[in-house]
């Protein structure tokens, strides 16, 4: 579903990504981890065709992200750390607007809005202005806009950032419900969240992938939780 081959990205003389290669299959939920500045956001922006690579190639469902960016964008739903919400719009009006932006056929727009309202548990607030909602509900609205056109790939950047414990559980359950329906890449600093949601983990350090493993196998092999493994890797005590 997603293939990256020797992705390298320079910003001037700074190398943000160096020879990054991995493959993600259809329906996988993959946790993407790294410290601030490790290259996570740069890679996610490349996957969404927002940034070009310096060298290397990205294929999503067989389409080259650089050459076929318009086709690729239709296959991707993206939730940045700060959701792109219009606070003066109602939830339903905003989702209808998102459906129009994503070129969903007019005859299907209302059906898709109703579908994501149900899937994201937003029916009770569909007529409320987004600005009056809690952050947890805003995150759900952000996820709803990301999946409204049934994308094959969903990229979520810090989807539970700033939420309280109850809201974190609600959003986590929503993401988990997407398993097998879509390929999901989840970037977060909350390692316990990855441990409960993801099937596989990619860890990036200084622009390079240092771990690409099935999460369950990694935890069994190391005999530790993900937080301890992550800290040891970034202290330089372990290899891939």
C-alpha positions, 0 to 999 in steps of 0.5 A: 500500500505504501512503499518508501524507497531511499527517501532523503530530504535536505533543507539547505545543508541540513539532512532531515531524512536519510535513506528512509525505506519501509513498506506498509501493507493495506489495513495496517495500523503503524505507530510512528515514533521519534523525538522532536526534530527526528524527522517525523513531520517531514516524512508525513508531509512527504507522504501527503505530497506536501513536501517533495523529496530530495531523492528517493521515491514514495509509492501509495497504492502504486502511484508515485507521490511526486508524479501523481500527487492529485491522484495520491491526495484522493487516497489519503486522509490527513489530520495534522496536530492542529485540526483545520477547523472553522470554529464558526461553522456547525459540525454538520455544515463543516463536514458538508464543506469538507465533502465538497472540497474533496470532490465527493459527488453531490448525490453522495455528500449528505450520505457521507456526512451522515456516515462519519457523524455516526462513525465518529459519534458526533450525532449529538453535536452535529448542529453545534458550532465547532467553537463551543465543543470540547477539544475531544469533540474537535479532534473527532471532527478532525478525524471525521473530515479526514475520513469523509471521502473513505480514503485508503490511507489515514495519517494522524499526527498527535491525534490525542494531544492535549486531551484529558484521559476520558477523551484520549480513550474515546479517540483511541477507541475511534482509531482502533475501530478503523483497523483493517478498514484503512491503512493508518499511520499514527504519530504520537508522543504517548507511547502507551497509546501506540502500545494499545493501538498499533500492530507495528512500530517505526522509530526514527532517530536523526532522520533514519529509521532505527526500528521497524518491527511488529510491536508484539514481537518487539515487546516479547523479545525485549521483555520491556514496555515500549517506553523503556525500549524507546528511551534505551534506543535514544540513549544509544544503547540499542540497534535496529 
